[in-house]
Amino acid sequence: MAQNGEKQIALPIDAHLAQIAESVRKHPILLLEASPGSGKTTRVPRALLDLGKKQVWVLEPRRLAAKWAALRVASEMGEDVGQTVGYQFRFERKEGARTRLKFLTEGLLLRKLSEDPLLSQVDCVILDEFHERHLTTDLA
């Protein structure tokens, strides 16, 4: 749901995106902690996608979180969800051939791993809301 003319609001994480991207470029694992509402869920995945990553997946513990995060990022990019940014969870999927940033639930990751244990098409997996511990999160 692209909003033409929508101005992107500056968030606290924005000042650190270059440093975060550089860290991910050098090291495969990054632990990021910031206060709620700072932009971790929406701005960091897009910054990693801008590194030239083929596929970036963001694991969310809840379906609604996955859907709304995808809608927000797509809107900030001036696109409809299903283009560059998509989402997928049980019984609902919105993505296309150009989708490179996907928000999905943790449970769906288990199914994806059983189909492709190396996640060969994915360059980066982000575990969002890691403090909400679940068995599937621990497995991821």
C-alpha atoms as an extended CHARMM CRD file, in Angstrom:
* protein
*
       140  EXT
         1         1  MET       CA              0.0000000000        0.0000000000        0.0000000000  PROA      1               0.0000000000
         2         2  ALA       CA              2.3140000000        2.6460000000       -1.2280000000  PROA      2               0.0000000000
         3         3  GLN       CA              1.6390000000        6.1030000000        0.0480000000  PROA      3               0.0000000000
         4         4  ASN       CA              2.6840000000        8.6160000000       -2.5750000000  PROA      4               0.0000000000
         5         5  GLY       CA              4.3610000000       11.5810000000       -0.9920000000  PROA      5               0.0000000000
         6         6  GLU       CA              4.6320000000        9.9100000000        2.4190000000  PROA      6               0.0000000000
         7         7  LYS       CA              7.6140000000       11.3380000000        4.2360000000  PROA      7               0.0000000000
         8         8  GLN       CA              9.8160000000        8.8440000000        6.0460000000  PROA      8               0.0000000000
         9         9  ILE       CA             10.1240000000        9.7430000000        9.7120000000  PROA      9               0.0000000000
        10        10  ALA       CA             13.6450000000        9.7020000000       11.1400000000  PROA      10              0.0000000000
        11        11  LEU       CA             14.1280000000        6.9800000000       13.7350000000  PROA      11              0.0000000000
        12        12  PRO       CA             16.9440000000        6.5780000000       16.2970000000  PROA      12              0.0000000000
        13        13  ILE       CA             18.4270000000        3.5670000000       14.4710000000  PROA      13              0.0000000000
        14        14  ASP       CA             18.9320000000        5.5530000000       11.2570000000  PROA      14              0.0000000000
        15        15  ALA       CA             22.1280000000        7.1650000000       12.5550000000  PROA      15              0.0000000000
        16        16  HSD       CA             23.6320000000        3.6970000000       13.0640000000  PROA      16              0.0000000000
        17        17  LEU       CA             22.5980000000        1.9040000000        9.8460000000  PROA      17              0.0000000000
        18        18  ALA       CA             25.9440000000        2.3880000000        8.0810000000  PROA      18              0.0000000000
        19        19  GLN       CA             27.7910000000        0.9950000000       11.0970000000  PROA      19              0.0000000000
        20        20  ILE       CA             25.3790000000       -1.9470000000       11.3270000000  PROA      20              0.0000000000
        21        21  ALA       CA             25.7850000000       -2.7170000000        7.6190000000  PROA      21              0.0000000000
        22        22  GLU       CA             29.5740000000       -2.5350000000        7.8880000000  PROA      22              0.0000000000
        23        23  SER       CA             29.5330000000       -4.8780000000       10.8760000000  PROA      23              0.0000000000
        24        24  VAL       CA             27.4030000000       -7.4220000000        9.0020000000  PROA      24              0.0000000000
        25        25  ARG       CA             29.7290000000       -7.1200000000        6.0080000000  PROA      25              0.0000000000
        26        26  LYS       CA             32.6830000000       -8.1010000000        8.2360000000  PROA      26              0.0000000000
        27        27  HSD       CA             31.0390000000      -10.6300000000       10.6100000000  PROA      27              0.0000000000
        28        28  PRO       CA             28.2230000000      -13.0820000000        9.8820000000  PROA      28              0.0000000000
        29        29  ILE       CA             26.5760000000      -12.6580000000       13.2890000000  PROA      29              0.0000000000
        30        30  LEU       CA             25.3880000000       -9.4190000000       14.8700000000  PROA      30              0.0000000000
        31        31  LEU       CA             23.4640000000       -8.9350000000       18.0880000000  PROA      31              0.0000000000
        32        32  LEU       CA             21.6010000000       -5.6450000000       18.0790000000  PROA      32              0.0000000000
        33        33  GLU       CA             19.8600000000       -4.2020000000       21.1020000000  PROA      33              0.0000000000
        34        34  ALA       CA             17.9110000000       -0.9480000000       21.0190000000  PROA      34              0.0000000000
        35        35  SER       CA             14.8300000000        0.4560000000       22.6840000000  PROA      35              0.0000000000
        36        36  PRO       CA             11.3360000000       -0.3070000000       21.3410000000  PROA      36              0.0000000000
        37        37  GLY       CA             10.3160000000        1.9280000000       18.4600000000  PROA      37              0.0000000000
        38        38  SER       CA             13.8810000000        2.7030000000       17.4270000000  PROA      38              0.0000000000
        39        39  GLY       CA             13.4700000000        1.1400000000       13.9580000000  PROA      39              0.0000000000
        40        40  LYS       CA             15.1910000000       -2.2320000000       14.3410000000  PROA      40              0.0000000000
        41        41  THR       CA             12.3880000000       -4.1990000000       12.6740000000  PROA      41              0.0000000000
        42        42  THR       CA             11.8130000000       -1.9300000000        9.6920000000  PROA      42              0.0000000000
        43        43  ARG       CA             15.0450000000       -0.0650000000        8.9540000000  PROA      43              0.0000000000
        44        44  VAL       CA             17.7610000000       -2.6710000000        9.6050000000  PROA      44              0.0000000000
        45        45  PRO       CA             16.4010000000       -5.3250000000        7.1780000000  PROA      45              0.0000000000
        46        46  ARG       CA             16.1430000000       -2.7500000000        4.4170000000  PROA      46              0.0000000000
        47        47  ALA       CA             19.6820000000       -1.5110000000        5.1050000000  PROA      47              0.0000000000
        48        48  LEU       CA             20.9590000000       -5.0850000000        4.7820000000  PROA      48              0.0000000000
        49        49  LEU       CA             19.0180000000       -5.5180000000        1.5690000000  PROA      49              0.0000000000
        50        50  ASP       CA             20.7170000000       -2.3790000000        0.2770000000  PROA      50              0.0000000000
        51        51  LEU       CA             24.0570000000       -4.1940000000        0.7530000000  PROA      51              0.0000000000
        52        52  GLY       CA             23.1440000000       -6.1890000000       -2.3350000000  PROA      52              0.0000000000
        53        53  LYS       CA             21.8360000000       -9.2260000000       -0.5090000000  PROA      53              0.0000000000
        54        54  LYS       CA             19.7710000000      -11.5380000000       -2.7210000000  PROA      54              0.0000000000
        55        55  GLN       CA             17.3120000000      -12.5330000000       -0.0130000000  PROA      55              0.0000000000
        56        56  VAL       CA             16.8460000000      -11.2120000000        3.5180000000  PROA      56              0.0000000000
        57        57  TRP       CA             14.3870000000      -13.0120000000        5.7710000000  PROA      57              0.0000000000
        58        58  VAL       CA             13.0640000000      -11.5270000000        8.9990000000  PROA      58              0.0000000000
        59        59  LEU       CA             11.6270000000      -14.0110000000       11.4820000000  PROA      59              0.0000000000
        60        60  GLU       CA              8.7550000000      -12.6890000000       13.5570000000  PROA      60              0.0000000000
        61        61  PRO       CA              7.1320000000      -14.5710000000       16.4250000000  PROA      61              0.0000000000
        62        62  ARG       CA              3.6040000000      -13.5210000000       15.3950000000  PROA      62              0.0000000000
        63        63  ARG       CA              1.6990000000      -13.3610000000       12.1050000000  PROA      63              0.0000000000
        64        64  LEU       CA              0.4140000000       -9.8410000000       12.6350000000  PROA      64              0.0000000000
        65        65  ALA       CA              3.9140000000       -8.5340000000       13.3540000000  PROA      65              0.0000000000
        66        66  ALA       CA              5.2040000000      -10.1020000000       10.1310000000  PROA      66              0.0000000000
        67        67  LYS       CA              2.3990000000       -8.6380000000        8.0550000000  PROA      67              0.0000000000
        68        68  TRP       CA              2.5100000000       -5.1050000000        9.4880000000  PROA      68              0.0000000000
        69        69  ALA       CA              6.3010000000       -4.8930000000        9.3160000000  PROA      69              0.0000000000
        70        70  ALA       CA              6.1980000000       -5.8800000000        5.6420000000  PROA      70              0.0000000000
        71        71  LEU       CA              3.4630000000       -3.3410000000        4.9550000000  PROA      71              0.0000000000
        72        72  ARG       CA              5.4410000000       -0.5940000000        6.6800000000  PROA      72              0.0000000000
        73        73  VAL       CA              8.7450000000       -1.2980000000        4.9070000000  PROA      73              0.0000000000
        74        74  ALA       CA              7.0330000000       -1.5470000000        1.5220000000  PROA      74              0.0000000000
        75        75  SER       CA              5.2400000000        1.7360000000        2.1810000000  PROA      75              0.0000000000
        76        76  GLU       CA              8.4970000000        3.4600000000        3.1330000000  PROA      76              0.0000000000
        77        77  MET       CA              9.9630000000        2.2030000000       -0.1570000000  PROA      77              0.0000000000
        78        78  GLY       CA              6.9960000000        3.5870000000       -2.0860000000  PROA      78              0.0000000000
        79        79  GLU       CA              5.8490000000        0.1320000000       -3.1690000000  PROA      79              0.0000000000
        80        80  ASP       CA              2.9860000000       -2.2220000000       -2.5530000000  PROA      80              0.0000000000
        81        81  VAL       CA              3.7270000000       -5.2620000000       -0.4450000000  PROA      81              0.0000000000
        82        82  GLY       CA              4.4850000000       -8.2060000000       -2.7050000000  PROA      82              0.0000000000
        83        83  GLN       CA              7.0240000000       -6.3570000000       -4.8090000000  PROA      83              0.0000000000
        84        84  THR       CA             10.4840000000       -5.9890000000       -3.1950000000  PROA      84              0.0000000000
        85        85  VAL       CA              9.0370000000       -6.6790000000        0.2630000000  PROA      85              0.0000000000
        86        86  GLY       CA              6.7200000000       -9.5420000000        1.0780000000  PROA      86              0.0000000000
        87        87  TYR       CA              5.5000000000      -11.7220000000        3.9050000000  PROA      87              0.0000000000
        88        88  GLN       CA              4.5030000000      -15.3100000000        4.4560000000  PROA      88              0.0000000000
        89        89  PHE       CA              2.9610000000      -17.3060000000        7.2400000000  PROA      89              0.0000000000
        90        90  ARG       CA              0.5250000000      -20.1790000000        7.5420000000  PROA      90              0.0000000000
        91        91  PHE       CA             -2.4280000000      -19.7020000000        5.1670000000  PROA      91              0.0000000000
        92        92  GLU       CA             -1.2690000000      -16.3030000000        3.9010000000  PROA      92              0.0000000000
        93        93  ARG       CA              1.4470000000      -15.2760000000        1.4830000000  PROA      93              0.0000000000
        94        94  LYS       CA              2.1170000000      -12.0130000000       -0.3120000000  PROA      94              0.0000000000
        95        95  GLU       CA              5.2440000000      -12.0210000000       -2.4460000000  PROA      95              0.0000000000
        96        96  GLY       CA              6.2750000000      -11.9370000000       -6.0720000000  PROA      96              0.0000000000
        97        97  ALA       CA              9.1430000000      -12.7510000000       -8.3890000000  PROA      97              0.0000000000
        98        98  ARG       CA             10.9830000000       -9.5640000000       -7.3240000000  PROA      98              0.0000000000
        99        99  THR       CA             10.5750000000      -10.1130000000       -3.5670000000  PROA      99              0.0000000000
       100       100  ARG       CA             13.9590000000       -9.9820000000       -1.8280000000  PROA      100             0.0000000000
       101       101  LEU       CA             12.9600000000       -8.9830000000        1.7110000000  PROA      101             0.0000000000
       102       102  LYS       CA             10.4940000000      -11.3340000000        3.3540000000  PROA      102             0.0000000000
       103       103  PHE       CA              8.9330000000      -11.2710000000        6.8020000000  PROA      103             0.0000000000
       104       104  LEU       CA              7.8410000000      -14.6950000000        7.9970000000  PROA      104             0.0000000000
       105       105  THR       CA              6.9100000000      -16.4750000000       11.1710000000  PROA      105             0.0000000000
       106       106  GLU       CA              9.3670000000      -18.6580000000       13.0140000000  PROA      106             0.0000000000
       107       107  GLY       CA              7.2690000000      -21.7760000000       12.4970000000  PROA      107             0.0000000000
       108       108  LEU       CA              7.4310000000      -21.3380000000        8.7450000000  PROA      108             0.0000000000
       109       109  LEU       CA             11.2090000000      -21.3300000000        8.9550000000  PROA      109             0.0000000000
       110       110  LEU       CA             11.1400000000      -24.9360000000       10.1540000000  PROA      110             0.0000000000
       111       111  ARG       CA              9.2460000000      -25.9580000000        7.0410000000  PROA      111             0.0000000000
       112       112  LYS       CA             11.6490000000      -23.9780000000        4.8330000000  PROA      112             0.0000000000
       113       113  LEU       CA             14.6290000000      -25.6610000000        6.5290000000  PROA      113             0.0000000000
       114       114  SER       CA             13.1910000000      -29.1080000000        5.8870000000  PROA      114             0.0000000000
       115       115  GLU       CA             12.8800000000      -28.2350000000        2.1740000000  PROA      115             0.0000000000
       116       116  ASP       CA             16.3220000000      -26.5740000000        1.9070000000  PROA      116             0.0000000000
       117       117  PRO       CA             18.5250000000      -27.1170000000        5.0070000000  PROA      117             0.0000000000
       118       118  LEU       CA             21.1520000000      -24.6290000000        3.7800000000  PROA      118             0.0000000000
       119       119  LEU       CA             18.6020000000      -21.9660000000        2.8160000000  PROA      119             0.0000000000
       120       120  SER       CA             20.5890000000      -21.6510000000       -0.3850000000  PROA      120             0.0000000000
       121       121  GLN       CA             18.5790000000      -18.6900000000       -1.7070000000  PROA      121             0.0000000000
       122       122  VAL       CA             18.8690000000      -16.6880000000        1.5190000000  PROA      122             0.0000000000
       123       123  ASP       CA             21.8260000000      -14.4460000000        2.3470000000  PROA      123             0.0000000000
       124       124  CYS       CA             20.6780000000      -13.1550000000        5.7120000000  PROA      124             0.0000000000
       125       125  VAL       CA             18.2280000000      -14.2690000000        8.4120000000  PROA      125             0.0000000000
       126       126  ILE       CA             17.1980000000      -11.7760000000       11.0830000000  PROA      126             0.0000000000
       127       127  LEU       CA             15.6800000000      -13.0540000000       14.3130000000  PROA      127             0.0000000000
       128       128  ASP       CA             13.4250000000      -10.2200000000       15.4390000000  PROA      128             0.0000000000
       129       129  GLU       CA             11.9670000000      -10.0770000000       18.9460000000  PROA      129             0.0000000000
       130       130  PHE       CA             14.5520000000      -12.6170000000       20.0610000000  PROA      130             0.0000000000
       131       131  HSD       CA             13.6280000000      -12.0220000000       23.7100000000  PROA      131             0.0000000000
       132       132  GLU       CA             10.3010000000      -13.7880000000       23.0590000000  PROA      132             0.0000000000
       133       133  ARG       CA             11.7810000000      -17.2450000000       23.4820000000  PROA      133             0.0000000000
       134       134  HSD       CA             10.1150000000      -20.1550000000       21.7180000000  PROA      134             0.0000000000
       135       135  LEU       CA             11.3610000000      -23.5860000000       20.7300000000  PROA      135             0.0000000000
       136       136  THR       CA             11.3420000000      -22.5430000000       17.0680000000  PROA      136             0.0000000000
       137       137  THR       CA             13.3920000000      -19.4290000000       17.8880000000  PROA      137             0.0000000000
       138       138  ASP       CA             15.9470000000      -21.5060000000       19.7500000000  PROA      138             0.0000000000
       139       139  LEU       CA             16.1830000000      -23.9090000000       16.8220000000  PROA      139             0.0000000000
       140       140  ALA       CA             16.6800000000      -21.0020000000       14.3930000000  PROA      140             0.0000000000
